[in-house]
Amino acid sequence: MELHDVWFVLIAVLWTGYFFLEGFDFGIGVLTKLLARDRSERRVLINTIGPVWDGNEVWLLSAGGATFAAFPEWYATLFSGFYLPLLLILICLIVRGVAFEYRVKRPEERWQRNWEHAIFWCSLLPAFLWGVAFGNIVRGVQIDAHKEYVGSVLDLLNPYALLGGLVTLTLFTFHGAVFASLKTLGGIRERARRTATVLGLVTAVLAVVFLGWTQLDKGDTASLVAMAVAVVALVAGLVMNHRGREGWSFAFSGVTIVAAVAMLFLTLFPNVMPSSLNESWNLTVSNASSSAYTLKIMTWCAGIATPIVMLYQGWTYWVFRKRIGTQHIADAH
């Protein structure tokens, strides 16, 4: 296996980790409006991800940085062609981070309510737009012989990509509902389980259509296996949620995300960004990668730094592993 193949796999792992962790993070943000009944319950939901949300975004920074260094042609075409949707995602992530920090700076209800609106919308939009972006990457976009995107923003809003956006939105929200049932106590825990059941059923329908479409269009045996794992894991997650086994349900919802993302990357390889105009203009792991020496240096750096980051993040989740409820929320001043 060549180093550019290794780095394609590593980037796939980084995106998988990001969607697994930030997935329930986005889901909790959406559920602050769908699940919580009052300000105290919204505070409970926000506090479940309060210690970890910024650490989850490290995976996005790592994925973007690795793409820039390992596949500069892919990075350039992706970020120039998808400039507006990626800029919107970036703005949402910035506003969302500010909302988490500034929401508690003043006690007025209007102040906190406005920041809670920001948390909701800045969780919902990225959850949808990431699916649209990856749907277009897998489907292929208008790339010319100079490796430049020549389409428009409206070309990105095709039925396949929009369906991908709905899948990621519902899947992340389902993942978040299961996480909420795992991390909370009392009535909000029970409502989270019921909400997860509804969201899981909707996700199952959308995911089967989207993954089946992907398999028929670009799939092979490996992607078919990944699709089967994703579907079985989603069903198992629903069963475990119904039985009140929140830990197992969360694990299976995570496996669903991992398998679904793996399927997309399996259908993509050896391309990193197919051209819908001419197959010979596809960006591949070989023609879009950096030099072998650059990839070698990156491999050494990643081999040293990645385990340290993962150990630290795992320790963070262990420290903040206990459930919380409204009884743990101090009265507002």
N, C-alpha and C positions, 0 to 999 in steps of 0.2 A: 504493500500500500504506500503510495506517494504521500509526502507531507501535506500537499494541498487536499488530498482526500481526508487525511487525519483532521485537518482544520475545518473541513466541511462538517465532519461528525461533531467536532468540539463546538462549533457554532450552533449546530442543531441541539446539542445538549444544553447550551446556555439559553437558547430560546425556550426550550422545554422547561427548564428550571424557572425561567421568568414567568411563563404562563401558569405553571403549577402554583407558584407562590403569589404572584400578583393577581392571579385569577380569583382566589378567594378574597383577596384584598379589594379588588374592584367589586366583587359580589357583595361584600359587606357594605361598601359605599352605596350601591344601588338599594340594598335592603334597608338603609336608614329611612327611606320613604315608604317602602312597601311592607316592612315588618314591624318597625317600632311604632308604638301607640302614643308615646309622649316623650318629653325631653329626656327624662331619666333613662328610658329604654334606648333612645338614640345614643346617649352617652355610653351605655353598656356596650352597644355594638361597636362604636368607635374605639372604645378602650380595648376591645378584643384584638384589634390590629395596631393600637397605638405604639407598642414597643417594637413592632417588626415591619411596618409598612415601608419605611425608608430603606431598611436593609434589603427588602424584596426588590427594590429598584436597582440595586447594585447589579443584578443579573442583566437588566436591560443595558446599563452602561457597559458591562463586560461584553455583551453580544455586539453592541454597536462598535466598540473599540476593536474587538477581534475582527469584525468584518472590514473595518477601515484598514487594519494592518495586514490581514491575510489576503483579502480580496478587494483591492482598491477600485478595480473596475466595477465590481458589483456594488460597492458602497456609493461610488459616484453616480452610476445610473439610477440606483434605487432612490437616493436622497434628492436627486434633481428631478426625476420623473414623478415621484410621490411627494413632492415638496409641500403642497398645501395640506394633504391629510396628515403627514408626519408633523408639520408645524402645529396643526390643531391638537394632535396628541401631546406634543411638547408643552403647549400652553396649558392644556388640561392638567398635566402632571405638575406643572409649576403652581397653578392656582390651587390644586388639590392639596399639595404640601403646605402651602401658606394657610389654607383653610384649617387643616389639622392643628396648626400651631396657634393661629390667631383667634380661633373660635372661642377659646376659654379666657382670652385677655380682658373681656368685659362681660359683665353679668346681664346686660339688657337682652330681653327676649328677641327683639328685632335683630340685633347684632348677631346673635348665635344662630337664629333662623336663616339669615342670609348666607352665613358660612356653611350651614348644613345643606342649603340648596346647591352651593358650589361643590361640596363633597359628592352629592348625588349625581349632578350632571357631569362632573369631571371624572367620575368613575364609569358612568354609563357610556359616554362617547368613546373613550379609548378602548373599552371592552368591545364595542362594535367596530371601530375603525381598524383595530389590529386584525380582525377577521377579514375585513375588506382588503387590507393590504396583502395579507398572505394568500388570500384567494386569487388576487391578481398575479402575485409572484408565481404561483403554481400553474395557473391557467396560461400565462404568457401575455406580454404586453408589446406594444409597437416599438421595437428597438431596431434601429437601422444598422447599416454596415459599419458605422463609426462608433458603435456601442452606445448610442445616445437614444434616449426615449423621445419619440416624436409624436406621441399621442397627446390627448388633453385630459383634464381632470374628469370630464364627463365619461371618457372611455373607461375609467376605473370603476364607474358605477354600473357595472353589468350584472345581470341576474345571478351568475355564479358567485361573484364576489360579495354581493349584497346578502346572499344566502349564507355565505361564510361568516359575514358579520353578525347575522342573527344567531348562528350557531355559537360563536364565541361569547356573545352577550348572554344567551340563556345558559350556556355551560358554565361560564364563570359565576353567574348569579346562583345557579344550583350548587356549585362548589362552595360559594360563600354561605349559602343557607345551611349546608351540612357543617361547615366550620362553625357557624353561629350556634348550632345545636350542640356541638362538641365543647364549646367554650362558655356557654351561659347556663344560668339556673332559672328555675321558675317558669312562669307563663311564657316568657319570650323563647325559652328552649323548646317548649311544646309547639308554639306557632312556627318556629323555624323548621321543625321536622315536617309539619303539615305543608308549609310553603315549599320545602325541598321536594316533596312528593309531586306537587303540581309542576314545579319547574323541571324536575327530572323527566316527567312524561313528555312535556313540550320539547325539551332538549333531545330526547330520544328520537322523536319524529323528525325534527329538523336535521339532526346529525346523520341519521340513516340516509336521508335524501342527499345531503351534501357529500358524505363520504362515498356513497354509492355512485354518485355522479363523477366524483374524482376517480374512483376505481375504474369505471367504464371508459373514461376518457384517457387516463394516463397510467393506470395501475398495472402491477405485475403480481407475482405470487407473494413476494415479501410484503407489499403494501396491502394485499388482501388479508394476510395474517394479522397485520397491525390493525386493520379495520375491524376484524373479528374480535380482537382483544379489546378494542375500544368499546364496541357494542356490548360484549359480555360484561365488561367491568361496569358500564353504566347501569345495566340491568341489576347486577349484583349490588351496586351502590344503593339503588332504589329499594331492593329487598332488605338490606341491612338497615337502611333508614326506617323502613316500616317496622322492623323488629326492635328499634331503639338502640341499635349497636352503632353509635355515632362514630366511634373510632374506625371501625371497619368501613362504614359508609364513606367517611372522608378519605380513607386509603383508596377505595375503589373509584371514587370520583377523581382522585389524583391520577390513578392509573389510566382512566379514560382520557384525561388531558394529555398524558405522556404518550399514549398509543396513537391518539389522533394527530398530534404534532409529528410523531415519528412517521406516520403514514404520509403526511404532506412532504416531508423531506425525502422519503424514499421515492415518491413519485417524481420529485424534482431532480434528484441525482441522475447523471453527472452534471446537469445544468444547475446554475445558481439563479438564472433569470432567463427563461426562454423568450425568444422573439416570435410574435404572432405573424410577422411579415415574411420571414425566411428562416428556416431551421439552421442554415449555415451562419446566421448572425446571432445565434444563441450565446449568452454568456455562460461559460462552463467553468468547472473547477480548475481547468488548466489554463485557459486563455484569460481568466479574470484574476489570477492569483499573483501574489508577490513572488520575489525570487526565492530560490531554495534556501539561501543563506538567511534571509529575513525570517522565513518560516521556522528554520532551525533555532534561531535565537528566541523567537516567540515561544517555541515549545519548551525550552528550558525555563523561561520566566513563568509560563503558565503552570508547569509542573511543580514549581516551588510555591507560588502564591495561591493557587486555587485550593489546595487542601487547608491552608491556614484560614482562608475566608470561609470555607464551608464549616470548619470546626467552630469558628467563632459564631457563625449564624446559628448552627445547631445548638450551641450553648445558650444563645439568646432565647430560642424557643423553649428550651428546657427550663430556664429560670422563670419564664412567664407562662408556664403550662397550666396553671390552675383556672378553674371556672370562675366567672364573676356574674353578679346579678345586681338588681337595683338596690339591694341592701348594702352593697359596697360603694354606692355612689353618694358622696357627701351632698348635703343640701346646698342649693345655690345661695349665694349671699344676697 
